[in-house]
Amino acid sequence: ELRRAGVGLVLGSLFVAPISRVTGEHDGRFIYENSVQAHALAMEQLDYYRRLADEVDYIRLVTDRSTIDEIVDSFSSETERLVGIVPMMEGADAIREPAVTKGVVCQVKMGIDNDHVSQ
């Protein structure tokens, strides 16, 4: 559907909610009680987008400029059009402590490992 509509980029939301803010019925999938749980839930969501990109040949997880270029190029050639997922974090719930903000934000927003974050 996305490719037929000419969509090349989508935002892959990473969302978790504190149990203290939840009202009414919920399935509990993205609800956390502490920062460790919030981080783990966000990483599970990011892992879903990684698996999707690994398993579907026309989907790319956007982690750098070259991936965006690859997607744009697919729209100007006879090759199969690609769809890129740009992971984005809603709120800062997944950030466990300020000292690791740079690494977590890069990992969550860009889908990269902390080992690849420049110091």
Beta strands, then each sheet from edge to edge (+ up, - down):
strand 1: 9-14
strand 2: 17-18
strand 3: 31-32
strand 4: 59-61
strand 5: 83-89
sheet 1: 1+ 5+ 4+
sheet 2: 2+ 3+
end
